[in-house]
């Protein structure tokens, strides 16, 4: 993880105090936390990550980056405590990097720094999140470091940042494919940065080279497993699932013919919605077990029915090689339905996704029961063997405490979204940005653009749950804090100018 120049340059006693306090409190908090919660939290996704690490897989339903992270830590020890502790420490280091970067670039004062410090280092959500065997915290950590690196390329570019930025972005890309649009920011930042054309071309070129190499590597490995060269099988299933959330509302009245290649699947879809079936709706996805991916996971789903017609009734859907070949076909089918029924898609998918973004579903940060017991199937056996588990049971009182502590977070996220939006509107309407320095203006609008593109990407692709927003709620919080600080400074200047003017009139 690259060291920010400010760590070396800062002479501020308060900055050193903040760093020391962050380090000490982080260790104390984690030590106490692990006494209370000695075992990690494990959900359905965890088993797939552990299974891929166990098999050293190079392709799967999920991106391979986090599984490789588990495997790398496994070279040191298979202790689950070590794994989640490393996750926590990496997150704290990324928070220190962010905290110092924001203090230096935007020159926030003591009170703003204190508020940001509390939000980052004393936030129970990130402490509990670090105890999950999930990719969310690792993704958040590297994404935060990458964003900080972009800010420093704007403020004070250095040659080594060509390499560190490319490494960070490629790492993020291997962990979660929602980073697909991240290279756009890299290209933009290098273009507007104050460095030589050679450095700009090198920075952009190296990034695209590494990402292209990873994409091609993944496509080849996907072909070896599933027989079809593709980058992501899961995205195709998800595209079709989103389309079915919409199509369920219009299937009864739609008689439009479809292309021949879709006829079998489409007939299964029509029959499914005409007959008895489980009603699911993205406006209330908290009431169904998949939180927005019902047609990917449910046995009765038309997608699963189609898989069984091709693979046999006893096909094991937990085996990636059985589900991978259908990704491209389902992607085409989902895209066909979406493009032919755009208005229903907006009504039944995009609008509820907007609501879910503003008030995200807690999902595994609610009260799921599966966090505290091990599966008995082959995935559970793999997890036991990898981590040498005997149990992950936690005292009931501590389970309840977790639920109580985390229950306000959907509302808290909503409040942060609202404050962020209102403060941004105030900045734009009052045109405060015209009075800022060039570095602050570029940095501020980079952060705004990252949040804006993420919002658009999210509402078009999937219903948002709490854990998907970790990185971006942090950035929104930072933007809101900076906006309020700049608005207050502007108001103070106007007040001083007004007082000076009145004083001159009296004289």
C-alpha positions in Angstrom: 0.0 0.0 0.0 1.6 3.3 -1.1 2.7 5.7 1.6 1.1 9.1 1.2 3.6 12.0 1.1 1.8 13.7 3.9 2.8 11.0 6.4 6.4 12.0 5.9 5.8 15.8 5.4 3.3 16.6 8.1 4.7 18.7 11.0 1.3 19.1 12.6 1.1 17.9 16.2 -2.6 17.2 15.8 -2.0 15.0 12.8 0.5 12.9 14.7 -2.0 12.7 17.6 -4.7 11.5 15.3 -2.4 8.8 13.8 -1.3 7.6 17.2 -4.8 7.5 18.5 -6.1 5.6 15.4 -3.4 2.9 15.8 -3.9 2.5 19.6 -7.7 2.5 19.5 -7.8 0.1 16.5 -5.8 -2.5 18.4 -7.7 -2.1 21.6 -11.1 -2.3 19.9 -10.2 -5.3 17.8 -8.7 -7.2 20.8 -11.9 -6.6 22.8 -14.1 -7.4 19.8 -12.4 -10.8 19.2 -12.9 -11.7 22.9 -16.6 -11.3 22.4 -16.8 -12.7 18.8 -14.0 -15.3 18.6 -15.3 -16.8 15.4 -15.8 -15.2 12.0 -19.2 -14.6 10.5 -19.9 -16.9 7.5 -22.7 -16.6 4.9 -23.5 -18.4 1.7 -21.0 -16.4 -0.3 -18.3 -17.2 2.2 -18.5 -20.9 1.4 -17.9 -20.2 -2.3 -14.9 -18.0 -1.6 -13.5 -20.6 0.8 -14.2 -23.4 -1.7 -12.4 -21.5 -4.5 -9.4 -20.8 -2.2 -9.3 -24.5 -1.3 -9.3 -25.6 -4.9 -7.0 -22.7 -6.0 -9.6 -21.9 -8.7 -8.8 -19.3 -11.4 -12.4 -18.9 -12.4 -15.7 -19.1 -10.6 -19.1 -17.6 -10.0 -17.4 -14.8 -8.0 -14.3 -12.9 -8.9 -11.2 -14.8 -7.8 -9.4 -11.9 -6.0 -10.8 -12.5 -2.5 -10.3 -16.3 -2.8 -6.7 -15.7 -3.7 -6.4 -13.4 -0.7 -7.7 -16.2 1.6 -5.2 -18.6 0.0 -2.3 -16.2 0.4 -3.1 -15.7 4.1 -3.4 -19.5 4.3 0.3 -19.8 3.5 0.9 -18.1 6.8 -1.8 -19.9 8.8 -5.3 -21.3 8.3 -6.5 -19.5 11.4 -9.7 -17.7 10.7 -8.7 -15.2 13.3 -5.6 -14.3 11.4 -7.6 -13.8 8.2 -10.2 -11.4 9.7 -7.5 -9.6 11.7 -5.5 -8.9 8.5 -8.7 -7.7 6.9 -9.3 -5.3 9.8 -5.7 -4.0 9.8 -5.7 -3.4 6.0 -8.9 -1.5 6.4 -7.5 0.7 9.2 -4.4 1.4 7.1 -6.6 2.5 4.3 -8.6 4.7 6.6 -5.4 6.4 7.9 -4.4 7.0 4.3 -7.8 8.5 3.5 -7.9 10.6 6.7 -4.4 12.1 6.1 -5.1 12.7 2.4 -8.4 14.6 3.1 -6.8 16.7 5.9 -4.0 17.7 3.6 -5.8 18.2 0.3 -8.9 19.9 1.6 -7.3 21.5 4.7 -10.2 20.5 7.0 -10.0 21.8 10.5 -10.0 20.3 14.0 -13.8 19.6 14.3 -14.2 18.3 10.8 -11.2 16.0 11.4 -12.6 14.8 14.6 -16.0 13.9 13.0 -14.2 12.1 10.1 -12.0 10.3 12.6 -15.0 9.0 14.6 -16.8 7.9 11.5 -13.8 5.9 10.2 -12.1 4.5 13.3 -14.9 4.1 15.8 -17.6 2.9 13.5 -19.1 -0.4 14.6 -20.2 -1.3 11.1 -16.6 -1.5 9.8 -15.6 -3.5 12.9 -18.3 -6.1 12.4 -17.7 -6.0 8.7 -14.1 -7.0 9.2 -15.2 -10.2 10.9 -17.1 -11.4 7.9 -15.3 -13.9 5.5 -16.5 -11.8 2.6 -14.9 -9.6 0.0 -16.5 -6.4 1.1 -13.9 -5.1 3.5 -11.0 -6.0 1.4 -12.6 -4.4 -1.7 -13.4 -1.3 0.4 -9.8 -1.1 1.7 -8.1 -1.2 -1.7 -10.8 1.0 -3.3 -10.2 3.7 -0.7 -6.4 3.5 -1.3 -6.9 3.7 -5.0 -9.2 6.8 -4.7 -6.6 8.4 -2.4 -3.9 7.6 -5.0 -6.0 9.4 -7.7 -6.3 12.5 -5.4 -2.5 12.5 -5.0 -2.0 12.2 -8.8 -4.0 15.4 -9.1 -2.3 17.2 -6.3 1.3 16.1 -6.5 2.0 13.3 -9.1 5.1 11.2 -8.7 6.5 8.6 -11.1 5.9 5.6 -8.7 2.2 6.4 -8.8 2.0 5.1 -12.3 2.7 1.7 -10.9 0.9 1.8 -7.6 -2.3 3.1 -9.1 -2.3 0.4 -11.8 -1.6 -2.3 -9.1 -4.4 -1.0 -6.9 -6.9 -0.8 -9.6 -6.1 -4.3 -11.0 -6.4 -5.7 -7.5 -9.8 -4.1 -7.0 -10.9 -5.5 -10.4 -10.0 -9.0 -9.3 -12.1 -8.7 -6.1 -15.4 -7.2 -7.5 -16.5 -6.7 -11.1 -18.4 -3.6 -10.1 -15.1 -1.9 -10.7 -15.7 -2.2 -14.4 -16.1 1.5 -14.7 -13.2 2.5 -12.5 -10.7 2.8 -15.3 -12.6 5.8 -16.6 -11.5 7.7 -13.5 -7.9 6.7 -14.0 -7.9 7.9 -17.6 -9.6 11.2 -16.6 -7.2 11.8 -13.7 -4.1 11.2 -15.7 -5.3 13.5 -18.5 -6.0 16.4 -16.1 -2.9 15.8 -13.9 0.1 18.2 -14.1 2.7 15.9 -15.5 4.4 15.1 -18.7 2.6 13.6 -21.7 4.9 10.5 -21.4 3.8 9.9 -17.8 0.1 10.3 -18.7 0.4 7.8 -21.5 2.4 5.4 -19.4 -0.1 5.6 -16.5 -3.1 5.0 -18.7 -1.3 2.4 -20.8 0.0 0.3 -17.9 -3.5 0.3 -16.3 -5.2 -0.9 -19.4 -2.5 -3.5 -20.1 -2.9 -5.1 -16.6 -6.7 -5.0 -16.8 -6.7 -6.4 -20.3 -4.3 -9.2 -19.3 -6.5 -10.1 -16.3 -9.7 -10.1 -18.4 -8.1 -12.3 -21.0 -6.7 -14.6 -18.4 -10.2 -14.9 -16.8 -11.9 -15.5 -20.2 -9.5 -18.4 -20.9 -9.9 -20.0 -17.5 -13.7 -19.6 -17.8 -13.6 -21.5 -21.1 -11.6 -24.3 -19.5 -14.2 -24.7 -16.8 -17.5 -24.0 -18.6 -16.6 -24.5 -22.2 -17.5 -20.9 -23.2 -15.0 -18.0 -23.3 -16.6 -15.3 -21.2 -15.5 -12.8 -18.5 -18.3 -13.2 -16.0 -21.0 -15.9 -16.0 -22.7 -14.4 -12.9 -23.5 -11.2 -14.7 -25.5 -13.0 -17.4 -27.6 -14.8 -14.8 -28.1 -11.5 -13.0 -29.2 -9.7 -16.2 -31.8 -12.4 -16.8 -32.9 -12.3 -13.2 -33.4 -8.5 -13.3 -35.4 -8.9 -16.5 -37.7 -11.6 -14.9 -38.4 -9.3 -11.9 -39.9 -7.0 -14.5 -41.4 -9.5 -16.9 -43.4 -11.2 -14.1 -45.6 -8.1 -14.0 -46.4 -8.1 -17.8 -46.2 -11.8 -18.7 -50.0 -12.3 -18.5 -50.7 -9.7 -21.1 -47.6 -10.1 -23.4 -47.9 -12.3 -26.5 -45.1 -10.8 -28.5 -43.1 -13.5 -30.3 -39.4 -13.9 -29.5 -36.4 -15.0 -31.6 -36.1 -18.7 -32.1 -33.1 -19.1 -29.9 -35.1 -17.8 -26.9 -38.3 -19.8 -27.6 -37.7 -22.7 -25.1 -36.6 -20.5 -22.3 -39.4 -17.9 -23.0 -42.0 -20.6 -22.9 -40.8 -21.8 -19.6 -40.9 -18.2 -18.4 -44.5 -17.8 -19.6 -45.7 -21.0 -18.1 -44.0 -20.2 -14.8 -45.7 -16.8 -14.4 -49.1 -18.2 -15.6 -49.1 -21.0 -13.1 -48.7 -21.1 -9.3 -45.4 -19.5 -8.3 -43.6 -17.6 -5.6 -44.4 -13.9 -5.9 -41.3 -11.7 -5.5 -40.9 -8.0 -6.1 -37.9 -5.7 -5.9 -40.0 -3.2 -3.9 -39.9 -5.7 -1.0 -36.8 -7.8 -1.6 -36.2 -8.0 2.1 -39.0 -10.5 2.3 -37.3 -13.0 0.1 -34.2 -15.0 0.9 -32.0 -13.9 -1.9 -32.4 -10.1 -1.5 -32.8 -9.4 -5.1 -31.5 -12.5 -6.9 -34.5 -14.9 -6.6 -34.5 -16.0 -10.2 -30.8 -16.9 -10.0 -31.1 -19.1 -6.9 -34.6 -20.5 -6.6 -35.2 -24.1 -7.7 -38.5 -23.1 -9.3 -37.0 -20.2 -11.3 -37.4 -20.4 -15.1 -33.6 -20.1 -15.4 -33.1 -23.1 -13.2 -35.8 -25.0 -15.1 -34.0 -24.3 -18.3 -30.7 -25.4 -16.8 -32.3 -28.7 -15.8 -33.6 -29.3 -19.3 -30.0 -29.0 -20.6 -28.0 -30.6 -17.7 -30.5 -33.1 -16.3 -32.8 -33.0 -13.3 -30.1 -33.9 -10.9 -27.6 -31.2 -12.0 -25.7 -29.8 -9.1 -26.1 -26.1 -9.2 -23.4 -25.7 -6.6 -20.9 -26.8 -9.3 -19.7 -23.9 -11.2 -19.1 -25.9 -14.4 -22.8 -26.7 -14.5 -24.0 -23.0 -14.4 -21.1 -21.3 -16.2 -22.2 -22.2 -19.8 -25.5 -20.4 -19.4 -24.2 -17.0 -18.6 -23.9 -15.6 -22.1 -27.3 -17.0 -23.2 -29.1 -15.7 -20.2 -27.4 -12.3 -20.6 -28.7 -12.2 -24.2 -32.2 -13.2 -23.1 -32.3 -10.6 -20.3 -31.0 -7.9 -22.5 -33.7 -8.8 -25.1 -36.5 -8.4 -22.5 -35.1 -5.2 -21.1 -34.7 -3.5 -24.4 -38.1 -4.5 -25.6 -39.9 -3.4 -22.4 -37.9 -0.4 -21.1 -40.8 1.3 -19.3 -41.8 -1.7 -17.2 -38.1 -2.2 -16.5 -37.8 1.3 -15.2 -41.0 0.9 -13.1 -40.2 -2.6 -11.6 -36.4 -2.6 -11.5 -34.8 0.8 -11.7 -37.2 2.7 -9.4 -37.0 0.1 -6.6 -33.3 0.0 -7.1 -33.2 3.7 -6.5 -35.2 3.3 -3.3 -32.8 0.5 -2.3 -29.8 2.7 -2.9 -31.1 5.5 -0.8 -32.3 3.1 2.0 -30.3 0.0 1.5 -31.4 -3.4 2.8 -29.3 -4.7 5.7 -29.1 -8.2 4.2 -26.3 -10.0 6.2 -26.0 -7.0 8.5 -29.5 -7.6 9.7 -30.3 -10.7 11.7 -29.5 -13.7 9.5 -29.3 -17.0 11.3 -26.8 -18.6 9.0 -23.9 -16.5 10.4 -23.5 -18.7 13.4 -23.6 -22.3 12.2 -21.7 -24.4 9.7 -23.3 -26.0 6.6 -23.3 -29.8 6.6 -22.9 -30.2 2.8 -19.6 -30.5 0.9 -19.1 -26.7 1.0 -19.4 -26.8 4.8 -16.9 -29.7 4.9 -14.4 -27.7 2.8 -14.8 -24.7 5.2 -14.2 -26.9 8.2 -11.1 -28.5 6.6 -9.6 -25.1 5.5 -10.0 -23.3 8.8 -10.0 -26.4 11.1 -13.4 -25.3 12.4 -15.3 -27.3 15.1 -17.9 -24.6 15.6 -18.7 -20.9 14.9 -21.5 -20.7 17.5 -21.7 -17.4 19.4 -23.6 -16.7 22.6 -27.2 -15.6 22.0 -26.8 -12.3 23.9 -23.9 -11.2 21.6 -26.0 -12.1 18.5 -28.7 -9.9 19.8 -26.2 -7.1 20.6 -24.9 -7.3 17.0 -28.5 -6.9 15.7 -29.2 -3.9 17.9 -26.0 -2.1 17.1 -26.3 -2.6 13.3 -30.1 -2.0 13.0 -29.9 1.8 12.6 -27.4 1.7 9.7 -29.9 1.6 6.8 -31.4 4.8 8.2 -28.0 6.3 8.8 -27.0 5.6 5.2 -30.2 7.3 4.1 -29.4 10.4 6.2 -25.8 10.5 4.8 -27.2 10.3 1.2 -29.6 13.1 1.9 -27.0 15.4 3.5 -24.6 14.6 0.7 -27.2 15.5 -2.0 -28.3 18.7 -0.3 -24.8 19.9 0.4 -23.8 19.2 -3.1 -26.8 21.1 -4.5 -25.9 24.0 -2.2 -22.3 24.1 -3.6 -23.5 24.0 -7.2 -26.3 26.5 -6.8 -24.2 29.1 -4.9 -21.2 28.4 -7.2 -18.8 28.1 -4.3 -16.5 26.0 -6.5 -15.5 29.0 -8.6 -13.6 30.4 -5.6 -11.7 27.2 -4.9 -8.2 26.5 -5.9 -7.7 24.3 -9.0 -6.5 21.2 -7.0 -9.4 21.4 -4.5 -11.9 21.8 -7.4 -10.6 18.9 -9.4 -10.3 16.6 -6.3 -13.8 17.5 -5.1 -15.5 16.8 -8.4 -13.5 13.6 -8.9 -15.1 12.3 -5.7 -18.5 13.5 -6.7 -18.2 11.9 -10.1 -17.2 8.5 -8.5 -20.3 8.6 -6.4 -22.5 9.6 -9.3 -21.3 6.9 -11.7 -21.6 4.3 -8.9 -25.2 5.3 -8.3 -26.1 5.0 -12.0 -24.2 1.7 -12.3 -25.9 0.3 -9.2 -29.5 1.2 -10.1 -29.1 -0.3 -13.5 -27.5 -3.6 -12.4 -28.7 -4.7 -9.0 -30.7 -3.8 -5.9 -28.4 -2.2 -3.4 -27.6 -3.8 0.0 -25.7 -2.2 2.8 -22.4 -3.9 2.2 -22.2 -2.9 -1.4 -22.1 0.8 -0.4 -19.3 0.7 2.1 -16.7 2.5 -0.1 -19.2 5.0 -1.5 -20.9 5.9 1.7 -17.5 6.8 3.1 -16.8 9.0 0.1 -20.3 10.6 0.3 -19.6 11.3 4.0 -16.3 12.9 3.1 -17.9 15.0 0.4 -20.7 16.2 2.7 -18.1 17.1 5.4 -16.0 19.0 2.9 -19.1 20.8 1.4 -20.4 21.9 4.8 -17.0 23.1 5.8 -16.6 25.1 2.5 -20.1 26.5 2.8 -19.5 27.7 6.3 -16.2 29.3 5.4 -17.9 31.1 2.5 -20.7 32.3 4.8 -18.1 33.5 7.4 -16.3 35.5 4.7 -19.5 37.1 3.6 -20.4 38.0 7.1 -16.9 39.5 7.7 -17.2 41.5 4.5 -20.6 42.7 5.5 -19.4 43.7 9.0 -16.4 45.5 7.4 -18.7 47.4 5.0 -21.0 48.4 7.9 -18.0 49.6 9.9 -16.8 51.7 7.0 -20.3 53.3 6.7 -20.2 54.2 10.4 -16.8 55.8 10.0 
